[in-house]
Amino acid sequence: MIVSATTRDLQDILRLLETCGLPTADLSPALLEGFLVQRQAGGLQGVVGLQIFERVGMLRSLAVLAERRGRGWGEQLTRQAEELARKRGVGELYLLTTTAEGFFTRLGYQAIAREQAPLAIQNSAEFQSLCPASAVLMRKTLF
């Protein structure tokens, strides 16, 4: 079941992201407002984050436990985050990835030059310092 993350989820989210090699330095209880978690048998199985900057958003922190991959959970989490973004008036989603370009391409995201990102995305912690300069910037228009 995919639900909104709460502050009680923070430590489990941090552990999962660290296990998957994803950045956690800026994660705080306040940032969890846009995070969704997937649970099964009471345990955290997956997570995805959404940061909103007015009409654009940053999809981040998509992670699924290694033993649960290949079951479509990453896609389900991404689709739920996209729906949440639409409900909040976000017209475009951006993300940075070093390992999942093919996965996100299948979900309708397109690689773009980093200079094409809106200033709000360029000024985000993910863009500025958390993700390496070699990370691929991708964009999807939601409406």
VMD Tcl script that builds the backbone (N, CA, C; Angstrom):
set m [mol new atoms 429]
animate dup $m
set s [atomselect $m all]
$s set {name element resname resid chain x y z} {
  {N N MET 1 A 0.838 -1.171 0.000}
  {CA C MET 1 A 0.000 0.000 0.000}
  {C C MET 1 A 0.891 1.244 0.000}
  {N N ILE 2 A 0.587 2.195 -0.869}
  {CA C ILE 2 A 1.338 3.447 -0.954}
  {C C ILE 2 A 0.575 4.514 -0.178}
  {N N VAL 3 A 1.283 5.153 0.757}
  {CA C VAL 3 A 0.678 6.183 1.607}
  {C C VAL 3 A 1.659 7.338 1.757}
  {N N SER 4 A 1.152 8.460 2.250}
  {CA C SER 4 A 2.006 9.606 2.544}
  {C C SER 4 A 2.947 9.269 3.689}
  {N N ALA 5 A 4.178 9.693 3.562}
  {CA C ALA 5 A 5.164 9.472 4.615}
  {C C ALA 5 A 4.851 10.364 5.817}
  {N N THR 6 A 5.232 9.893 6.985}
  {CA C THR 6 A 5.105 10.682 8.207}
  {C C THR 6 A 6.488 10.785 8.846}
  {N N THR 7 A 6.592 11.607 9.859}
  {CA C THR 7 A 7.880 11.761 10.538}
  {C C THR 7 A 8.347 10.435 11.141}
  {N N ARG 8 A 7.412 9.549 11.464}
  {CA C ARG 8 A 7.803 8.229 11.988}
  {C C ARG 8 A 8.537 7.393 10.944}
  {N N ASP 9 A 8.379 7.738 9.679}
  {CA C ASP 9 A 9.027 6.996 8.593}
  {C C ASP 9 A 10.456 7.468 8.317}
  {N N LEU 10 A 10.851 8.601 8.872}
  {CA C LEU 10 A 12.107 9.231 8.479}
  {C C LEU 10 A 13.312 8.298 8.605}
  {N N GLN 11 A 13.484 7.629 9.717}
  {CA C GLN 11 A 14.657 6.767 9.895}
  {C C GLN 11 A 14.670 5.601 8.907}
  {N N ASP 12 A 13.498 5.007 8.661}
  {CA C ASP 12 A 13.414 3.916 7.680}
  {C C ASP 12 A 13.725 4.423 6.271}
  {N N ILE 13 A 13.242 5.612 5.940}
  {CA C ILE 13 A 13.519 6.214 4.634}
  {C C ILE 13 A 15.012 6.470 4.490}
  {N N LEU 14 A 15.613 7.056 5.506}
  {CA C LEU 14 A 17.056 7.325 5.459}
  {C C LEU 14 A 17.850 6.043 5.250}
  {N N ARG 15 A 17.492 4.992 5.970}
  {CA C ARG 15 A 18.189 3.705 5.834}
  {C C ARG 15 A 18.071 3.155 4.418}
  {N N LEU 16 A 16.861 3.182 3.872}
  {CA C LEU 16 A 16.647 2.652 2.525}
  {C C LEU 16 A 17.430 3.453 1.493}
  {N N LEU 17 A 17.358 4.776 1.576}
  {CA C LEU 17 A 18.067 5.609 0.605}
  {C C LEU 17 A 19.576 5.407 0.703}
  {N N GLU 18 A 20.090 5.321 1.922}
  {CA C GLU 18 A 21.528 5.091 2.100}
  {C C GLU 18 A 21.931 3.731 1.532}
  {N N THR 19 A 21.116 2.713 1.762}
  {CA C THR 19 A 21.385 1.380 1.216}
  {C C THR 19 A 21.440 1.413 -0.306}
  {N N CYS 20 A 20.596 2.248 -0.903}
  {CA C CYS 20 A 20.529 2.352 -2.366}
  {C C CYS 20 A 21.515 3.369 -2.939}
  {N N GLY 21 A 22.312 3.996 -2.074}
  {CA C GLY 21 A 23.307 4.955 -2.535}
  {C C GLY 21 A 22.741 6.287 -2.975}
  {N N LEU 22 A 21.579 6.657 -2.447}
  {CA C LEU 22 A 20.954 7.927 -2.810}
  {C C LEU 22 A 21.211 8.979 -1.730}
  {N N PRO 23 A 21.211 10.263 -2.117}
  {CA C PRO 23 A 21.518 11.323 -1.153}
  {C C PRO 23 A 20.454 11.478 -0.069}
  {N N THR 24 A 20.933 11.791 1.135}
  {CA C THR 24 A 20.025 11.979 2.276}
  {C C THR 24 A 20.332 13.244 3.065}
  {N N ALA 25 A 21.382 13.962 2.699}
  {CA C ALA 25 A 21.878 15.073 3.517}
  {C C ALA 25 A 20.827 16.133 3.805}
  {N N ASP 26 A 19.893 16.358 2.899}
  {CA C ASP 26 A 18.913 17.424 3.114}
  {C C ASP 26 A 17.572 16.920 3.641}
  {N N LEU 27 A 17.443 15.632 3.884}
  {CA C LEU 27 A 16.155 15.101 4.335}
  {C C LEU 27 A 15.876 15.509 5.782}
  {N N SER 28 A 14.679 16.029 5.969}
  {CA C SER 28 A 14.229 16.469 7.283}
  {C C SER 28 A 12.746 16.157 7.397}
  {N N PRO 29 A 12.201 16.215 8.602}
  {CA C PRO 29 A 10.754 15.986 8.739}
  {C C PRO 29 A 9.916 16.922 7.863}
  {N N ALA 30 A 10.335 18.164 7.698}
  {CA C ALA 30 A 9.569 19.112 6.877}
  {C C ALA 30 A 9.535 18.690 5.411}
  {N N LEU 31 A 10.611 18.129 4.923}
  {CA C LEU 31 A 10.688 17.723 3.525}
  {C C LEU 31 A 9.823 16.498 3.234}
  {N N LEU 32 A 9.479 15.736 4.253}
  {CA C LEU 32 A 8.698 14.515 4.061}
  {C C LEU 32 A 7.274 14.767 3.579}
  {N N GLU 33 A 6.830 16.007 3.604}
  {CA C GLU 33 A 5.459 16.322 3.187}
  {C C GLU 33 A 5.141 15.784 1.792}
  {N N GLY 34 A 6.119 15.783 0.905}
  {CA C GLY 34 A 5.890 15.306 -0.455}
  {C C GLY 34 A 6.363 13.887 -0.704}
  {N N PHE 35 A 6.652 13.144 0.352}
  {CA C PHE 35 A 7.155 11.782 0.182}
  {C C PHE 35 A 6.034 10.759 0.320}
  {N N LEU 36 A 6.159 9.700 -0.469}
  {CA C LEU 36 A 5.236 8.577 -0.406}
  {C C LEU 36 A 6.047 7.326 -0.066}
  {N N VAL 37 A 5.449 6.442 0.709}
  {CA C VAL 37 A 6.119 5.192 1.067}
  {C C VAL 37 A 5.221 4.011 0.711}
  {N N GLN 38 A 5.870 2.906 0.423}
  {CA C GLN 38 A 5.148 1.664 0.155}
  {C C GLN 38 A 5.499 0.679 1.258}
  {N N ARG 39 A 4.467 0.150 1.864}
  {CA C ARG 39 A 4.646 -0.789 2.970}
  {C C ARG 39 A 4.029 -2.134 2.615}
  {N N GLN 40 A 4.624 -3.154 3.177}
  {CA C GLN 40 A 4.057 -4.498 3.081}
  {C C GLN 40 A 4.476 -5.223 4.344}
  {N N ALA 41 A 3.546 -5.893 4.953}
  {CA C ALA 41 A 3.801 -6.616 6.204}
  {C C ALA 41 A 4.421 -5.697 7.247}
  {N N GLY 42 A 3.957 -4.439 7.257}
  {CA C GLY 42 A 4.398 -3.493 8.268}
  {C C GLY 42 A 5.735 -2.853 8.037}
  {N N GLY 43 A 6.477 -3.286 7.027}
  {CA C GLY 43 A 7.807 -2.738 6.799}
  {C C GLY 43 A 7.866 -1.862 5.563}
  {N N LEU 44 A 8.778 -0.913 5.576}
  {CA C LEU 44 A 8.985 -0.025 4.444}
  {C C LEU 44 A 9.650 -0.801 3.310}
  {N N GLN 45 A 9.027 -0.779 2.146}
  {CA C GLN 45 A 9.540 -1.509 0.986}
  {C C GLN 45 A 10.052 -0.567 -0.104}
  {N N GLY 46 A 9.489 0.655 -0.144}
  {CA C GLY 46 A 9.866 1.602 -1.181}
  {C C GLY 46 A 9.504 3.012 -0.788}
  {N N VAL 47 A 10.112 3.967 -1.486}
  {CA C VAL 47 A 9.887 5.383 -1.196}
  {C C VAL 47 A 10.091 6.195 -2.469}
  {N N VAL 48 A 9.420 7.327 -2.542}
  {CA C VAL 48 A 9.658 8.314 -3.593}
  {C C VAL 48 A 9.349 9.681 -2.991}
  {N N GLY 49 A 10.091 10.677 -3.448}
  {CA C GLY 49 A 9.894 12.028 -2.932}
  {C C GLY 49 A 9.503 12.992 -4.028}
  {N N LEU 50 A 8.768 14.013 -3.643}
  {CA C LEU 50 A 8.341 15.068 -4.546}
  {C C LEU 50 A 8.592 16.400 -3.852}
  {N N GLN 51 A 9.395 17.240 -4.492}
  {CA C GLN 51 A 9.589 18.598 -4.008}
  {C C GLN 51 A 8.948 19.530 -5.017}
  {N N ILE 52 A 8.142 20.454 -4.536}
  {CA C ILE 52 A 7.416 21.355 -5.431}
  {C C ILE 52 A 7.982 22.760 -5.319}
  {N N PHE 53 A 8.234 23.349 -6.478}
  {CA C PHE 53 A 8.711 24.726 -6.591}
  {C C PHE 53 A 7.723 25.455 -7.506}
  {N N GLU 54 A 6.606 25.887 -6.943}
  {CA C GLU 54 A 5.514 26.537 -7.674}
  {C C GLU 54 A 4.940 25.596 -8.726}
  {N N ARG 55 A 5.182 25.843 -10.024}
  {CA C ARG 55 A 4.555 25.040 -11.083}
  {C C ARG 55 A 5.436 23.908 -11.594}
  {N N VAL 56 A 6.634 23.754 -11.024}
  {CA C VAL 56 A 7.516 22.654 -11.405}
  {C C VAL 56 A 7.862 21.855 -10.160}
  {N N GLY 57 A 8.245 20.610 -10.373}
  {CA C GLY 57 A 8.587 19.757 -9.238}
  {C C GLY 57 A 9.808 18.917 -9.528}
  {N N MET 58 A 10.411 18.439 -8.447}
  {CA C MET 58 A 11.568 17.551 -8.531}
  {C C MET 58 A 11.158 16.200 -7.976}
  {N N LEU 59 A 11.216 15.183 -8.819}
  {CA C LEU 59 A 11.009 13.806 -8.376}
  {C C LEU 59 A 12.349 13.320 -7.853}
  {N N ARG 60 A 12.367 12.785 -6.654}
  {CA C ARG 60 A 13.638 12.392 -6.052}
  {C C ARG 60 A 13.466 11.186 -5.149}
  {N N SER 61 A 14.570 10.603 -4.811}
  {CA C SER 61 A 14.616 9.562 -3.780}
  {C C SER 61 A 13.744 8.354 -4.076}
  {N N LEU 62 A 13.659 7.947 -5.342}
  {CA C LEU 62 A 12.923 6.730 -5.668}
  {C C LEU 62 A 13.811 5.542 -5.327}
  {N N ALA 63 A 13.334 4.714 -4.412}
  {CA C ALA 63 A 14.107 3.541 -4.001}
  {C C ALA 63 A 13.160 2.424 -3.595}
  {N N VAL 64 A 13.530 1.211 -3.949}
  {CA C VAL 64 A 12.793 0.006 -3.571}
  {C C VAL 64 A 13.822 -0.985 -3.028}
  {N N LEU 65 A 13.470 -1.673 -1.970}
  {CA C LEU 65 A 14.365 -2.704 -1.427}
  {C C LEU 65 A 14.816 -3.635 -2.550}
  {N N ALA 66 A 16.085 -3.985 -2.528}
  {CA C ALA 66 A 16.654 -4.813 -3.601}
  {C C ALA 66 A 15.850 -6.092 -3.822}
  {N N GLU 67 A 15.438 -6.745 -2.746}
  {CA C GLU 67 A 14.705 -8.013 -2.883}
  {C C GLU 67 A 13.271 -7.835 -3.374}
  {N N ARG 68 A 12.794 -6.603 -3.472}
  {CA C ARG 68 A 11.429 -6.321 -3.945}
  {C C ARG 68 A 11.408 -5.741 -5.358}
  {N N ARG 69 A 12.564 -5.539 -5.949}
  {CA C ARG 69 A 12.620 -4.947 -7.292}
  {C C ARG 69 A 12.108 -5.935 -8.332}
  {N N GLY 70 A 11.686 -5.400 -9.459}
  {CA C GLY 70 A 11.187 -6.231 -10.547}
  {C C GLY 70 A 9.720 -6.579 -10.409}
  {N N ARG 71 A 9.040 -5.954 -9.468}
  {CA C ARG 71 A 7.607 -6.223 -9.248}
  {C C ARG 71 A 6.715 -5.051 -9.641}
  {N N GLY 72 A 7.317 -4.018 -10.226}
  {CA C GLY 72 A 6.553 -2.853 -10.657}
  {C C GLY 72 A 6.348 -1.799 -9.579}
  {N N TRP 73 A 6.995 -1.965 -8.432}
  {CA C TRP 73 A 6.776 -1.015 -7.339}
  {C C TRP 73 A 7.374 0.354 -7.625}
  {N N GLY 74 A 8.526 0.378 -8.294}
  {CA C GLY 74 A 9.129 1.656 -8.654}
  {C C GLY 74 A 8.215 2.442 -9.575}
  {N N GLU 75 A 7.613 1.745 -10.526}
  {CA C GLU 75 A 6.677 2.413 -11.436}
  {C C GLU 75 A 5.435 2.890 -10.677}
  {N N GLN 76 A 4.909 2.068 -9.794}
  {CA C GLN 76 A 3.738 2.469 -9.011}
  {C C GLN 76 A 4.034 3.703 -8.162}
  {N N LEU 77 A 5.176 3.707 -7.513}
  {CA C LEU 77 A 5.550 4.866 -6.695}
  {C C LEU 77 A 5.692 6.121 -7.555}
  {N N THR 78 A 6.320 5.977 -8.725}
  {CA C THR 78 A 6.495 7.119 -9.621}
  {C C THR 78 A 5.149 7.648 -10.087}
  {N N ARG 79 A 4.253 6.755 -10.496}
  {CA C ARG 79 A 2.924 7.185 -10.977}
  {C C ARG 79 A 2.132 7.897 -9.864}
  {N N GLN 80 A 2.230 7.394 -8.650}
  {CA C GLN 80 A 1.531 8.040 -7.521}
  {C C GLN 80 A 2.114 9.430 -7.274}
  {N N ALA 81 A 3.432 9.563 -7.352}
  {CA C ALA 81 A 4.065 10.873 -7.163}
  {C C ALA 81 A 3.647 11.833 -8.279}
  {N N GLU 82 A 3.547 11.336 -9.499}
  {CA C GLU 82 A 3.090 12.171 -10.613}
  {C C GLU 82 A 1.662 12.643 -10.382}
  {N N GLU 83 A 0.809 11.755 -9.903}
  {CA C GLU 83 A -0.583 12.128 -9.623}
  {C C GLU 83 A -0.646 13.178 -8.520}
  {N N LEU 84 A 0.153 13.006 -7.485}
  {CA C LEU 84 A 0.219 13.992 -6.406}
  {C C LEU 84 A 0.676 15.346 -6.958}
  {N N ALA 85 A 1.666 15.323 -7.840}
  {CA C ALA 85 A 2.158 16.559 -8.456}
  {C C ALA 85 A 1.047 17.248 -9.255}
  {N N ARG 86 A 0.310 16.480 -10.056}
  {CA C ARG 86 A -0.801 17.055 -10.829}
  {C C ARG 86 A -1.834 17.711 -9.909}
  {N N LYS 87 A -2.189 17.016 -8.840}
  {CA C LYS 87 A -3.178 17.555 -7.894}
  {C C LYS 87 A -2.709 18.854 -7.258}
  {N N ARG 88 A -1.393 19.020 -7.163}
  {CA C ARG 88 A -0.828 20.230 -6.550}
  {C C ARG 88 A -0.468 21.290 -7.590}
  {N N GLY 89 A -0.903 21.077 -8.835}
  {CA C GLY 89 A -0.716 22.090 -9.876}
  {C C GLY 89 A 0.640 22.112 -10.552}
  {N N VAL 90 A 1.393 21.032 -10.437}
  {CA C VAL 90 A 2.710 20.952 -11.064}
  {C C VAL 90 A 2.546 20.524 -12.520}
  {N N GLY 91 A 3.079 21.324 -13.440}
  {CA C GLY 91 A 2.966 21.019 -14.859}
  {C C GLY 91 A 4.119 20.217 -15.415}
  {N N GLU 92 A 5.306 20.316 -14.773}
  {CA C GLU 92 A 6.476 19.591 -15.238}
  {C C GLU 92 A 7.235 19.018 -14.048}
  {N N LEU 93 A 7.698 17.782 -14.227}
  {CA C LEU 93 A 8.536 17.143 -13.220}
  {C C LEU 93 A 9.936 16.966 -13.779}
  {N N TYR 94 A 10.916 17.185 -12.927}
  {CA C TYR 94 A 12.325 17.004 -13.268}
  {C C TYR 94 A 12.926 15.989 -12.318}
  {N N LEU 95 A 13.987 15.342 -12.750}
  {CA C LEU 95 A 14.722 14.430 -11.878}
  {C C LEU 95 A 16.153 14.344 -12.363}
  {N N LEU 96 A 17.008 13.943 -11.451}
  {CA C LEU 96 A 18.408 13.676 -11.762}
  {C C LEU 96 A 18.676 12.208 -11.459}
  {N N THR 97 A 19.375 11.539 -12.370}
  {CA C THR 97 A 19.683 10.127 -12.149}
  {C C THR 97 A 21.065 9.784 -12.684}
  {N N THR 98 A 21.714 8.891 -11.985}
  {CA C THR 98 A 22.998 8.366 -12.468}
  {C C THR 98 A 22.866 6.918 -12.909}
  {N N THR 99 A 21.759 6.275 -12.557}
  {CA C THR 99 A 21.644 4.833 -12.834}
  {C C THR 99 A 20.328 4.399 -13.476}
  {N N ALA 100 A 19.320 5.256 -13.518}
  {CA C ALA 100 A 17.984 4.791 -13.921}
  {C C ALA 100 A 17.413 5.528 -15.128}
  {N N GLU 101 A 18.269 6.005 -16.020}
  {CA C GLU 101 A 17.771 6.735 -17.188}
  {C C GLU 101 A 16.814 5.878 -18.019}
  {N N GLY 102 A 17.148 4.617 -18.249}
  {CA C GLY 102 A 16.285 3.739 -19.033}
  {C C GLY 102 A 14.926 3.538 -18.389}
  {N N PHE 103 A 14.914 3.344 -17.072}
  {CA C PHE 103 A 13.656 3.173 -16.336}
  {C C PHE 103 A 12.764 4.397 -16.529}
  {N N PHE 104 A 13.318 5.584 -16.338}
  {CA C PHE 104 A 12.501 6.797 -16.429}
  {C C PHE 104 A 12.112 7.107 -17.873}
  {N N THR 105 A 12.948 6.740 -18.832}
  {CA C THR 105 A 12.580 6.914 -20.244}
  {C C THR 105 A 11.324 6.105 -20.551}
  {N N ARG 106 A 11.268 4.880 -20.037}
  {CA C ARG 106 A 10.072 4.042 -20.254}
  {C C ARG 106 A 8.820 4.661 -19.647}
  {N N LEU 107 A 8.985 5.522 -18.645}
  {CA C LEU 107 A 7.837 6.162 -17.989}
  {C C LEU 107 A 7.518 7.540 -18.580}
  {N N GLY 108 A 8.174 7.868 -19.693}
  {CA C GLY 108 A 7.842 9.103 -20.390}
  {C C GLY 108 A 8.725 10.300 -20.097}
  {N N TYR 109 A 9.806 10.107 -19.358}
  {CA C TYR 109 A 10.738 11.198 -19.084}
  {C C TYR 109 A 11.751 11.290 -20.214}
  {N N GLN 110 A 12.216 12.508 -20.497}
  {CA C GLN 110 A 13.197 12.722 -21.553}
  {C C GLN 110 A 14.426 13.403 -20.977}
  {N N ALA 111 A 15.585 12.937 -21.402}
  {CA C ALA 111 A 16.836 13.577 -20.991}
  {C C ALA 111 A 16.939 14.941 -21.656}
  {N N ILE 112 A 17.357 15.936 -20.880}
  {CA C ILE 112 A 17.537 17.288 -21.405}
  {C C ILE 112 A 18.860 17.836 -20.866}
  {N N ALA 113 A 19.331 18.892 -21.493}
  {CA C ALA 113 A 20.550 19.558 -21.027}
  {C C ALA 113 A 20.277 20.218 -19.677}
  {N N ARG 114 A 21.236 20.180 -18.798}
  {CA C ARG 114 A 21.073 20.751 -17.459}
  {C C ARG 114 A 20.714 22.235 -17.519}
  {N N GLU 115 A 21.217 22.931 -18.530}
  {CA C GLU 115 A 20.923 24.371 -18.659}
  {C C GLU 115 A 19.449 24.643 -18.942}
  {N N GLN 116 A 18.714 23.631 -19.365}
  {CA C GLN 116 A 17.294 23.803 -19.681}
  {C C GLN 116 A 16.395 23.751 -18.443}
  {N N ALA 117 A 16.949 23.404 -17.315}
  {CA C ALA 117 A 16.145 23.321 -16.090}
  {C C ALA 117 A 15.727 24.713 -15.648}
  {N N PRO 118 A 14.507 24.864 -15.153}
  {CA C PRO 118 A 14.080 26.155 -14.594}
  {C C PRO 118 A 14.986 26.531 -13.416}
  {N N LEU 119 A 15.077 27.820 -13.134}
  {CA C LEU 119 A 15.935 28.287 -12.043}
  {C C LEU 119 A 15.617 27.624 -10.716}
  {N N ALA 120 A 14.341 27.402 -10.438}
  {CA C ALA 120 A 13.961 26.770 -9.161}
  {C C ALA 120 A 14.595 25.397 -9.031}
  {N N ILE 121 A 14.641 24.647 -10.115}
  {CA C ILE 121 A 15.261 23.320 -10.103}
  {C C ILE 121 A 16.775 23.471 -10.004}
  {N N GLN 122 A 17.356 24.403 -10.765}
  {CA C GLN 122 A 18.798 24.626 -10.715}
  {C C GLN 122 A 19.263 25.035 -9.320}
  {N N ASN 123 A 18.407 25.705 -8.568}
  {CA C ASN 123 A 18.764 26.164 -7.227}
  {C C ASN 123 A 18.486 25.136 -6.140}
  {N N SER 124 A 17.922 23.990 -6.500}
  {CA C SER 124 A 17.617 22.958 -5.501}
  {C C SER 124 A 18.901 22.307 -5.001}
  {N N ALA 125 A 18.852 21.772 -3.801}
  {CA C ALA 125 A 20.011 21.087 -3.226}
  {C C ALA 125 A 20.410 19.889 -4.090}
  {N N GLU 126 A 19.424 19.177 -4.631}
  {CA C GLU 126 A 19.720 18.030 -5.493}
  {C C GLU 126 A 20.591 18.459 -6.671}
  {N N PHE 127 A 20.200 19.556 -7.315}
  {CA C PHE 127 A 20.885 20.028 -8.507}
  {C C PHE 127 A 22.239 20.641 -8.155}
  {N N GLN 128 A 22.264 21.427 -7.079}
  {CA C GLN 128 A 23.459 22.187 -6.710}
  {C C GLN 128 A 24.590 21.322 -6.155}
  {N N SER 129 A 24.244 20.380 -5.263}
  {CA C SER 129 A 25.337 19.698 -4.579}
  {C C SER 129 A 25.113 18.214 -4.283}
  {N N LEU 130 A 23.886 17.780 -4.145}
  {CA C LEU 130 A 23.648 16.403 -3.708}
  {C C LEU 130 A 23.882 15.366 -4.804}
  {N N CYS 131 A 23.539 15.715 -6.029}
  {CA C CYS 131 A 23.749 14.793 -7.148}
  {C C CYS 131 A 24.982 15.243 -7.928}
  {N N PRO 132 A 25.761 14.312 -8.430}
  {CA C PRO 132 A 26.967 14.698 -9.165}
  {C C PRO 132 A 26.625 15.405 -10.476}
  {N N ALA 133 A 27.562 16.194 -10.958}
  {CA C ALA 133 A 27.369 16.916 -12.218}
  {C C ALA 133 A 27.159 15.959 -13.387}
  {N N SER 134 A 27.583 14.713 -13.227}
  {CA C SER 134 A 27.410 13.719 -14.289}
  {C C SER 134 A 25.996 13.145 -14.338}
  {N N ALA 135 A 25.157 13.456 -13.345}
  {CA C ALA 135 A 23.785 12.937 -13.339}
  {C C ALA 135 A 23.003 13.487 -14.520}
  {N N VAL 136 A 22.175 12.623 -15.098}
  {CA C VAL 136 A 21.344 13.006 -16.236}
  {C C VAL 136 A 20.101 13.730 -15.721}
  {N N LEU 137 A 19.809 14.891 -16.305}
  {CA C LEU 137 A 18.593 15.631 -15.983}
  {C C LEU 137 A 17.493 15.164 -16.920}
  {N N MET 138 A 16.342 14.844 -16.349}
  {CA C MET 138 A 15.212 14.374 -17.156}
  {C C MET 138 A 13.974 15.186 -16.820}
  {N N ARG 139 A 13.059 15.291 -17.792}
  {CA C ARG 139 A 11.850 16.084 -17.621}
  {C C ARG 139 A 10.642 15.335 -18.186}
  {N N LYS 140 A 9.511 15.522 -17.527}
  {CA C LYS 140 A 8.249 14.994 -18.038}
  {C C LYS 140 A 7.194 16.071 -17.870}
  {N N THR 141 A 6.462 16.345 -18.940}
  {CA C THR 141 A 5.347 17.295 -18.877}
  {C C THR 141 A 4.123 16.534 -18.411}
  {N N LEU 142 A 3.479 17.031 -17.352}
  {CA C LEU 142 A 2.312 16.351 -16.786}
  {C C LEU 142 A 1.005 16.849 -17.401}
  {N N PHE 143 A 0.937 18.114 -17.752}
  {CA C PHE 143 A -0.233 18.670 -18.448}
  {C C PHE 143 A 0.145 19.955 -19.127}
}
mol reanalyze $m
mol bondsrecalc $m
mol representation Tube
mol addrep $m
